[in-house]
Amino acid sequence: MKNIFNVFRSRDKPKNRVGGGWSFLFGGTTSGKAVNERTAMQTSAVYACVRILAESVAGLPLHVYERTINGSKATKPSHPLYRLLHDEPNREMTSFVFRETLMSHLLLWGNAYAQIIRDGRGFPVALYPLLPDRMAVDRSNSGELTYTYQSDKGQVKLRRESVLHIPGLGFDGLIGYSPIAMAKNAVGLAIATEDYGAMFFANGANPGGVLEHPGVVKDPDRLRESWQTQFSGTNAHKVAVLEEGLKFHQMSIPPEQAQFLETRKFQINEIARIFRVPPHMVGDLEKSSFSNIEQQSLEFVKYTLDPWVVRWEQSLQQALILPSEKATIFIKFNLDGLLRGDYQSRMQGYSTGIQNGFMSVNDVRSLEDMNLLTAEEGGDLHFVNGNMVKLADVGAAYVE
C-alpha cells in the first residue's frame, strides 16, 4: 500500500494542458482570431449551446434522498443539504442561478468550483461559485489536493474539504479541459466568418476594388482614404465622378463563390457537435421534421444531459455528503419529466404499468404532478390483470 501511495504522490500536480511545456490554452488559431472562453460566447452558436445545457441542468428537480430499510428511497427535506440544493445555496442566489452559473463554467472552462461553508459539525451551510480562471489546483507534500483562489483581496488557500469541484473531460481525472480551447480553431473559424459577413454588409454588400490611374499617383494613401470615405459603408451606392482618367475596377469575389453561407451553417453544426447539442435546438431545422424531432429531444436527454447529470451527482455526493452518511444519503436529479413522451404515449404506458401491477394510481398521479389519493381511496394499491394464469392452471376452474 505504501508503494502505491508513493507512486500516486509522485505524479505531477494537476495541470490544464495537453502536453509539452506550454499550456494548450495559449497560442492563436489558424483563422487569425483570438479565441478564449469569453470571446467564444460572442458567437451565437456557442452562446446557444451553453445556454441550453446550463438552463437544462439548472431546471431539473434536485433532491436529497434517504435509502430505507426495504431498499426503496424517500426524499429527505429535513436534511441540511436539501434546502441548499433545492432552494438556495446562499443568501444571494437561487438554486437555479447557482447551478446555471456552475454549468456555464463547466462548459466553457471545463471545470466548475464552489466554496463550501460548513458549520461546526461539518455540514455545509452555504455554497458560493468561484471563477475557474482564478483557481489553481496543486498538490501538497503529503499528496493532498489544494486549491488557491486569486480573489480581489489576494490569494486564498482552500483545503479540498472546502471546495466543490466538478471537473469536465480531462486526461488525469482531476482537472477538466476547456472545450473552447480544445476546439479553438472551429470556434475561431465561426468568429472569422461572422466578422467577414459584418464587414461585407458594412461596406454596402459590395466587394473591394482597384483604382487605376494613367499616370503616377503622388499620394496613393490620401487617394485611397478619400475613396473609402466617400464610397464605402452607407455611402457605397453613391455615384462616383472620376477625373484625370481614373478608373475603378470591382473585384468579383461574391460571398456565394467563397461559400460564405455554407461555411457559416457548417460551423453552427460543428459547434453543436462539440457540445453534443442537436442542431434543431440551436435553430437549424434542415434535417428535422415533426416525425423525428421528439426522438431527437429524447436522445438529447439520454446522450447529452444524462452524462452531465451523473458528473454533477457524483461530485456533489463526494464533496457534500459526510462520510458517516454516504451509506444512506444520496443526491439525485430527476430526469423523468424530460423523458416523458406525448400525452397519448404517456397514458398508454401508465395503463400498461397499472394493469401489470408495477405501478399504482398514486405513482401515475405523482409523475403527472397531481394530488395523491388517500389510502381509503386505494391510491397505493397494485393490481394485476386476472385474465393471465399459469399454463399449468389452464382449465383448473372446470375440474370437478
TORKEVO-700952 format. One record per residue (C-alpha): residue number from 1; residue in three letters; x, y, z. Coordinates in Angstrom, 1 decimal, m for minus. Example, Ala and Ser with C-alpha at 12.3 -4.5 7.8 and 13.67 -1.06 7.14 Angstrom:
// TORKEVO-700952
> resi,resn,x,y,z
> 1,ALA,12.3,m4.5,7.8
> 2,SER,13.7,m1.1,7.1
// end
This chain:
// TORKEVO-700952
> resi,resn,x,y,z
> 1,MET,0.0,0.0,0.0
> 2,LYS,2.9,2.3,0.8
> 3,ASN,4.4,1.9,m2.7
> 4,ILE,1.1,2.6,m4.4
> 5,PHE,0.7,5.8,m2.4
> 6,ASN,4.2,6.9,m3.3
> 7,VAL,3.5,6.4,m6.9
> 8,PHE,0.4,8.5,m6.6
> 9,ARG,2.3,11.2,m4.8
> 10,SER,5.0,11.3,m7.5
> 11,ARG,2.5,12.3,m10.1
> 12,ASP,2.8,15.9,m11.4
> 13,LYS,0.4,18.4,m10.0
> 14,PRO,m2.9,18.7,m11.9
> 15,LYS,m2.4,20.9,m15.0
> 16,ASN,m4.7,22.2,m17.6
> 17,ARG,m2.5,21.1,m20.5
> 18,VAL,m2.4,18.6,m23.3
> 19,GLY,1.3,18.0,m23.2
> 20,GLY,4.7,19.6,m23.6
> 21,GLY,5.9,22.7,m21.8
> 22,TRP,3.2,25.1,m22.9
> 23,SER,m0.5,25.1,m22.0
> 24,PHE,m2.8,24.4,m24.9
> 25,LEU,m4.8,27.5,m23.8
> 26,PHE,m2.1,29.7,m25.3
> 27,GLY,m1.5,30.4,m28.9
> 28,GLY,m3.5,31.8,m31.8
> 29,THR,m5.8,30.0,m34.2
> 30,THR,m5.4,29.2,m37.9
> 31,SER,m8.3,31.7,m38.6
> 32,GLY,m6.2,34.5,m37.1
> 33,LYS,m8.9,35.2,m34.4
> 34,ALA,m8.2,35.2,m30.7
> 35,VAL,m10.3,32.6,m29.0
> 36,ASN,m11.0,32.3,m25.3
> 37,GLU,m13.9,31.4,m23.1
> 38,ARG,m15.3,35.0,m23.2
> 39,THR,m14.8,35.8,m26.9
> 40,ALA,m16.4,32.4,m27.8
> 41,MET,m19.6,33.4,m26.1
> 42,GLN,m19.9,36.2,m28.6
> 43,THR,m20.6,33.5,m31.2
> 44,SER,m24.3,32.8,m31.4
> 45,ALA,m23.8,29.0,m31.7
> 46,VAL,m21.6,28.8,m28.6
> 47,TYR,m23.9,31.1,m26.6
> 48,ALA,m26.9,29.0,m27.6
> 49,CYS,m25.3,25.6,m26.7
> 50,VAL,m24.1,26.9,m23.3
> 51,ARG,m27.4,28.4,m22.5
> 52,ILE,m29.4,25.3,m23.5
> 53,LEU,m27.2,23.0,m21.4
> 54,ALA,m26.9,25.3,m18.4
> 55,GLU,m30.6,26.1,m18.2
> 56,SER,m31.5,22.4,m18.7
> 57,VAL,m29.3,21.2,m15.8
> 58,ALA,m30.4,24.2,m13.7
> 59,GLY,m34.1,23.5,m14.3
> 60,LEU,m34.0,19.8,m13.3
> 61,PRO,m35.5,18.9,m9.9
> 62,LEU,m32.7,18.2,m7.5
> 63,HIS,m33.4,16.3,m4.2
> 64,VAL,m31.7,14.7,m1.3
> 65,TYR,m32.8,11.1,m0.8
> 66,GLU,m32.5,8.5,2.0
> 67,ARG,m32.3,4.8,1.4
> 68,THR,m34.9,3.0,3.6
> 69,ILE,m34.6,m0.5,5.2
> 70,ASN,m36.6,m2.2,2.5
> 71,GLY,m34.3,m0.8,m0.3
> 72,SER,m36.6,1.9,m1.5
> 73,LYS,m35.8,5.6,m1.5
> 74,ALA,m37.6,8.6,0.0
> 75,THR,m36.9,12.4,m0.2
> 76,LYS,m35.4,13.8,3.0
> 77,PRO,m36.4,17.5,3.2
> 78,SER,m35.2,17.7,6.8
> 79,HIS,m31.6,17.1,5.7
> 80,PRO,m29.4,20.3,5.9
> 81,LEU,m28.4,19.8,2.2
> 82,TYR,m31.9,19.7,0.9
> 83,ARG,m32.5,23.5,1.3
> 84,LEU,m29.1,24.3,m0.2
> 85,LEU,m29.5,22.3,m3.3
> 86,HIS,m33.3,22.5,m3.8
> 87,ASP,m33.9,26.1,m2.8
> 88,GLU,m31.0,28.5,m2.2
> 89,PRO,m27.3,27.6,m1.8
> 90,ASN,m26.6,31.1,m0.3
> 91,ARG,m28.4,34.3,0.5
> 92,GLU,m27.7,35.8,m2.9
> 93,MET,m28.7,33.1,m5.3
> 94,THR,m31.4,30.7,m6.0
> 95,SER,m30.7,27.1,m6.8
> 96,PHE,m31.4,27.7,m10.5
> 97,VAL,m29.0,30.6,m10.8
> 98,PHE,m26.3,28.7,m8.8
> 99,ARG,m26.5,25.6,m11.0
> 100,GLU,m26.8,27.6,m14.2
> 101,THR,m23.6,29.5,m13.3
> 102,LEU,m21.6,26.5,m12.4
> 103,MET,m22.8,24.6,m15.5
> 104,SER,m21.7,27.5,m17.7
> 105,HIS,m18.3,27.5,m16.1
> 106,LEU,m18.1,23.7,m16.7
> 107,LEU,m19.0,24.1,m20.4
> 108,LEU,m16.6,26.9,m21.1
> 109,TRP,m13.6,26.3,m18.8
> 110,GLY,m14.0,22.5,m18.3
> 111,ASN,m14.2,23.0,m14.5
> 112,ALA,m16.7,24.3,m12.0
> 113,TYR,m15.8,25.4,m8.5
> 114,ALA,m17.7,26.5,m5.4
> 115,GLN,m16.6,27.3,m1.9
> 116,ILE,m18.2,25.2,0.8
> 117,ILE,m19.0,27.0,4.1
> 118,ARG,m19.5,24.4,6.9
> 119,ASP,m20.8,24.6,10.4
> 120,GLY,m19.1,23.2,13.5
> 121,ARG,m20.5,19.7,12.8
> 122,GLY,m19.1,19.7,9.2
> 123,PHE,m22.5,20.1,7.5
> 124,PRO,m22.5,22.5,4.5
> 125,VAL,m24.5,25.7,5.2
> 126,ALA,m23.6,27.7,2.1
> 127,LEU,m22.2,27.3,m1.4
> 128,TYR,m20.6,30.2,m3.4
> 129,PRO,m19.4,29.9,m7.0
> 130,LEU,m15.7,30.6,m7.8
> 131,LEU,m14.4,31.7,m11.2
> 132,PRO,m12.4,28.9,m12.8
> 133,ASP,m9.9,31.2,m14.4
> 134,ARG,m8.9,32.4,m10.9
> 135,MET,m8.4,28.9,m9.5
> 136,ALA,m5.1,27.0,m9.4
> 137,VAL,m5.0,23.3,m8.3
> 138,ASP,m1.9,22.0,m6.7
> 139,ARG,m0.7,19.0,m4.6
> 140,SER,0.8,19.4,m1.2
> 141,ASN,3.8,17.5,0.1
> 142,SER,1.5,15.0,1.8
> 143,GLY,m0.3,14.3,m1.5
> 144,GLU,m3.5,16.1,m0.8
> 145,LEU,m5.1,18.4,m3.4
> 146,THR,m5.0,22.1,m2.5
> 147,TYR,m6.9,25.0,m4.2
> 148,THR,m5.5,28.5,m4.5
> 149,TYR,m8.0,31.2,m5.5
> 150,GLN,m7.0,34.6,m6.7
> 151,SER,m9.6,36.9,m5.1
> 152,ASP,m9.8,40.7,m5.3
> 153,LYS,m8.0,40.9,m2.0
> 154,GLY,m5.2,38.4,m2.8
> 155,GLN,m4.6,34.7,m2.8
> 156,VAL,m6.8,32.4,m0.6
> 157,LYS,m5.7,28.9,0.2
> 158,LEU,m8.6,26.4,0.4
> 159,ARG,m8.5,22.8,1.5
> 160,ARG,m10.2,20.1,m0.5
> 161,GLU,m13.0,19.8,2.1
> 162,SER,m13.8,23.5,1.4
> 163,VAL,m14.2,23.2,m2.4
> 164,LEU,m16.9,21.6,m4.6
> 165,HIS,m15.1,20.8,m7.8
> 166,ILE,m16.9,19.4,m10.8
> 167,PRO,m14.3,18.5,m13.5
> 168,GLY,m15.1,18.0,m17.1
> 169,LEU,m13.3,15.8,m19.6
> 170,GLY,m9.6,15.6,m18.8
> 171,PHE,m6.6,13.4,m19.0
> 172,ASP,m5.7,12.9,m15.4
> 173,GLY,m9.1,12.5,m13.8
> 174,LEU,m8.5,15.6,m11.6
> 175,ILE,m8.7,18.7,m13.9
> 176,GLY,m11.0,19.1,m16.9
> 177,TYR,m10.0,20.8,m20.1
> 178,SER,m11.8,23.7,m21.7
> 179,PRO,m13.9,22.6,m24.7
> 180,ILE,m13.4,26.0,m26.2
> 181,ALA,m9.6,25.6,m26.0
> 182,MET,m9.7,22.1,m27.4
> 183,ALA,m11.9,23.3,m30.4
> 184,LYS,m10.4,26.8,m30.7
> 185,ASN,m9.9,26.5,m34.5
> 186,ALA,m13.6,25.6,m35.1
> 187,VAL,m14.7,28.5,m32.9
> 188,GLY,m12.2,30.8,m34.5
> 189,LEU,m13.5,30.0,m38.0
> 190,ALA,m17.0,30.8,m36.8
> 191,ILE,m15.8,34.1,m35.4
> 192,ALA,m13.9,34.9,m38.7
> 193,THR,m16.9,34.1,m40.9
> 194,GLU,m19.2,36.2,m38.7
> 195,ASP,m16.7,39.2,m38.8
> 196,TYR,m16.3,38.8,m42.6
> 197,GLY,m20.1,39.0,m43.0
> 198,ALA,m20.3,42.0,m40.8
> 199,MET,m17.6,43.9,m42.7
> 200,PHE,m19.1,42.9,m46.1
> 201,PHE,m22.5,44.3,m45.2
> 202,ALA,m20.9,47.3,m43.5
> 203,ASN,m19.5,48.0,m47.0
> 204,GLY,m22.9,48.0,m48.5
> 205,ALA,m22.6,44.3,m49.6
> 206,ASN,m20.1,45.3,m52.2
> 207,PRO,m16.6,43.7,m52.5
> 208,GLY,m13.5,45.8,m52.8
> 209,GLY,m11.9,47.1,m56.0
> 210,VAL,m8.9,48.6,m57.7
> 211,LEU,m8.3,52.2,m58.6
> 212,GLU,m6.4,52.6,m61.9
> 213,HIS,m4.7,55.9,m62.8
> 214,PRO,m3.0,56.5,m66.2
> 215,GLY,m0.1,58.4,m64.6
> 216,VAL,1.9,58.3,m61.4
> 217,VAL,m0.1,59.0,m58.1
> 218,LYS,1.9,61.2,m55.8
> 219,ASP,m0.1,60.3,m52.7
> 220,PRO,m1.8,56.9,m53.0
> 221,ASP,m2.7,56.7,m49.3
> 222,ARG,m4.7,60.0,m49.5
> 223,LEU,m6.5,58.9,m52.6
> 224,ARG,m7.4,55.6,m51.0
> 225,GLU,m8.7,57.2,m47.8
> 226,SER,m10.7,59.7,m49.8
> 227,TRP,m12.3,57.0,m51.9
> 228,GLN,m13.2,54.9,m48.8
> 229,THR,m14.6,57.9,m47.0
> 230,GLN,m16.9,58.8,m49.9
> 231,PHE,m17.9,55.4,m51.3
> 232,SER,m17.8,52.8,m48.6
> 233,GLY,m20.3,51.8,m45.8
> 234,THR,m23.6,53.6,m46.1
> 235,ASN,m22.2,55.7,m49.0
> 236,ALA,m21.4,52.6,m51.1
> 237,HIS,m24.2,53.2,m53.6
> 238,LYS,m23.5,56.9,m54.3
> 239,VAL,m22.5,57.9,m57.9
> 240,ALA,m18.8,58.4,m58.3
> 241,VAL,m17.3,61.1,m60.5
> 242,LEU,m13.9,60.1,m61.8
> 243,GLU,m11.3,62.7,m63.1
> 244,GLU,m7.9,62.6,m64.8
> 245,GLY,m8.6,59.3,m66.4
> 246,LEU,m9.1,57.5,m63.1
> 247,LYS,m10.9,54.1,m63.5
> 248,PHE,m12.4,51.8,m60.8
> 249,HIS,m12.3,48.0,m61.3
> 250,GLN,m14.5,46.0,m59.0
> 251,MET,m13.1,42.7,m57.6
> 252,SER,m15.6,39.9,m58.4
> 253,ILE,m15.4,37.7,m55.3
> 254,PRO,m19.0,37.3,m54.2
> 255,PRO,m19.9,35.5,m51.0
> 256,GLU,m21.6,32.6,m52.8
> 257,GLN,m18.3,31.8,m54.6
> 258,ALA,m16.5,31.8,m51.2
> 259,GLN,m19.3,29.6,m49.9
> 260,PHE,m19.9,32.1,m47.1
> 261,LEU,m23.4,30.9,m46.2
> 262,GLU,m22.4,27.2,m46.3
> 263,THR,m19.4,27.8,m44.1
> 264,ARG,m21.5,29.6,m41.5
> 265,LYS,m24.1,26.9,m41.5
> 266,PHE,m21.4,24.2,m41.2
> 267,GLN,m19.7,26.0,m38.3
> 268,ILE,m23.0,26.1,m36.4
> 269,ASN,m23.3,22.3,m36.7
> 270,GLU,m19.6,22.0,m35.8
> 271,ILE,m20.1,23.9,m32.6
> 272,ALA,m23.3,22.0,m31.8
> 273,ARG,m21.3,18.8,m32.3
> 274,ILE,m18.7,19.9,m29.8
> 275,PHE,m21.4,20.3,m27.1
> 276,ARG,m23.4,17.4,m28.4
> 277,VAL,m26.5,19.5,m28.8
> 278,PRO,m29.0,18.5,m31.6
> 279,PRO,m28.9,21.1,m34.4
> 280,HIS,m32.6,21.8,m34.2
> 281,MET,m32.1,23.1,m30.6
> 282,VAL,m29.9,25.9,m31.9
> 283,GLY,m32.2,26.8,m34.8
> 284,ASP,m31.1,24.5,m37.6
> 285,LEU,m34.2,22.7,m38.7
> 286,GLU,m32.9,21.5,m42.0
> 287,LYS,m32.8,17.8,m41.0
> 288,SER,m35.7,17.9,m38.5
> 289,SER,m39.3,17.1,m39.0
> 290,PHE,m42.4,16.5,m36.9
> 291,SER,m41.8,12.8,m37.1
> 292,ASN,m38.3,12.8,m35.7
> 293,ILE,m37.9,15.9,m33.6
> 294,GLU,m39.4,14.3,m30.5
> 295,GLN,m37.0,11.4,m30.8
> 296,GLN,m34.1,13.8,m31.1
> 297,SER,m35.2,15.6,m28.0
> 298,LEU,m35.2,12.2,m26.1
> 299,GLU,m31.8,11.4,m27.4
> 300,PHE,m30.6,14.8,m26.1
> 301,VAL,m31.7,13.9,m22.6
> 302,LYS,m30.2,10.4,m22.8
> 303,TYR,m26.9,11.1,m24.6
> 304,THR,m26.2,14.7,m23.7
> 305,LEU,m27.8,15.6,m20.4
> 306,ASP,m27.5,12.3,m18.6
> 307,PRO,m23.7,12.2,m18.6
> 308,TRP,m23.6,15.8,m17.3
> 309,VAL,m26.1,14.9,m14.6
> 310,VAL,m24.1,11.9,m13.5
> 311,ARG,m21.0,14.0,m13.3
> 312,TRP,m22.9,16.5,m11.1
> 313,GLU,m24.4,13.9,m8.9
> 314,GLN,m21.2,12.1,m8.1
> 315,SER,m19.3,15.3,m7.5
> 316,LEU,m22.0,16.6,m5.1
> 317,GLN,m22.1,13.3,m3.4
> 318,GLN,m18.3,13.2,m2.9
> 319,ALA,m17.9,16.8,m1.7
> 320,LEU,m21.1,17.5,0.3
> 321,ILE,m22.2,14.2,1.9
> 322,LEU,m20.4,13.4,5.2
> 323,PRO,m18.6,10.0,5.2
> 324,SER,m20.9,8.8,8.0
> 325,GLU,m24.0,9.4,5.8
> 326,LYS,m22.8,8.1,2.5
> 327,ALA,m24.3,4.7,3.1
> 328,THR,m27.9,6.0,3.4
> 329,ILE,m28.0,9.6,2.0
> 330,PHE,m27.6,10.4,m1.7
> 331,ILE,m28.3,13.2,m4.2
> 332,LYS,m30.1,12.8,m7.4
> 333,PHE,m31.6,14.8,m10.3
> 334,ASN,m35.0,13.8,m11.7
> 335,LEU,m35.0,13.4,m15.5
> 336,ASP,m38.4,11.7,m15.6
> 337,GLY,m40.2,14.9,m16.7
> 338,LEU,m37.9,15.4,m19.7
> 339,LEU,m38.1,11.7,m20.8
> 340,ARG,m41.9,11.8,m20.9
> 341,GLY,m43.4,11.4,m24.4
> 342,ASP,m46.6,13.0,m25.7
> 343,TYR,m49.9,12.7,m23.8
> 344,GLN,m51.2,9.6,m25.7
> 345,SER,m47.9,7.7,m25.3
> 346,ARG,m47.8,8.5,m21.6
> 347,MET,m51.3,7.3,m21.0
> 348,GLN,m50.7,4.1,m22.8
> 349,GLY,m47.5,3.5,m20.7
> 350,TYR,m49.3,4.3,m17.5
> 351,SER,m52.2,1.9,m18.4
> 352,THR,m49.7,m0.9,m19.1
> 353,GLY,m48.0,m0.2,m15.7
> 354,ILE,m51.2,m0.3,m13.7
> 355,GLN,m52.6,m3.4,m15.4
> 356,ASN,m49.4,m5.3,m14.8
> 357,GLY,m49.0,m4.3,m11.2
> 358,PHE,m45.7,m2.4,m11.2
> 359,MET,m47.3,1.0,m10.9
> 360,SER,m50.1,2.3,m8.6
> 361,VAL,m52.5,5.1,m9.3
> 362,ASN,m50.5,7.3,m7.0
> 363,ASP,m47.3,6.5,m8.9
> 364,VAL,m49.0,7.9,m12.0
> 365,ARG,m50.5,10.9,m10.3
> 366,SER,m47.1,11.7,m8.8
> 367,LEU,m45.4,11.7,m12.3
> 368,GLU,m48.2,13.9,m13.6
> 369,ASP,m47.9,16.4,m10.7
> 370,MET,m51.4,15.6,m9.5
> 371,ASN,m52.6,15.3,m5.9
> 372,LEU,m52.3,11.8,m4.4
> 373,LEU,m55.2,9.7,m3.4
> 374,THR,m55.6,8.6,0.2
> 375,ALA,m55.3,5.0,1.4
> 376,GLU,m59.1,4.8,1.7
> 377,GLU,m59.4,5.8,m2.0
> 378,GLY,m57.0,3.0,m3.0
> 379,GLY,m54.3,5.2,m4.4
> 380,ASP,m51.4,3.0,m3.3
> 381,LEU,m52.9,m0.4,m4.3
> 382,HIS,m51.4,m2.5,m7.1
> 383,PHE,m53.5,m4.6,m9.5
> 384,VAL,m52.8,m7.4,m11.8
> 385,ASN,m54.9,m8.3,m14.8
> 386,GLY,m56.8,m11.5,m13.9
> 387,ASN,m57.0,m12.8,m17.5
> 388,MET,m53.5,m14.2,m17.2
> 389,VAL,m52.9,m17.6,m15.5
> 390,LYS,m50.1,m20.0,m15.4
> 391,LEU,m50.0,m22.6,m18.2
> 392,ALA,m50.3,m25.5,m15.7
> 393,ASP,m53.5,m23.9,m14.2
> 394,VAL,m55.4,m23.6,m17.5
> 395,GLY,m58.7,m25.3,m17.2
> 396,ALA,m58.4,m25.8,m13.4
> 397,ALA,m61.7,m24.0,m12.9
> 398,TYR,m63.5,m26.7,m14.8
> 399,VAL,m62.1,m29.7,m13.0
> 400,GLU,m64.5,m31.2,m10.5
// end
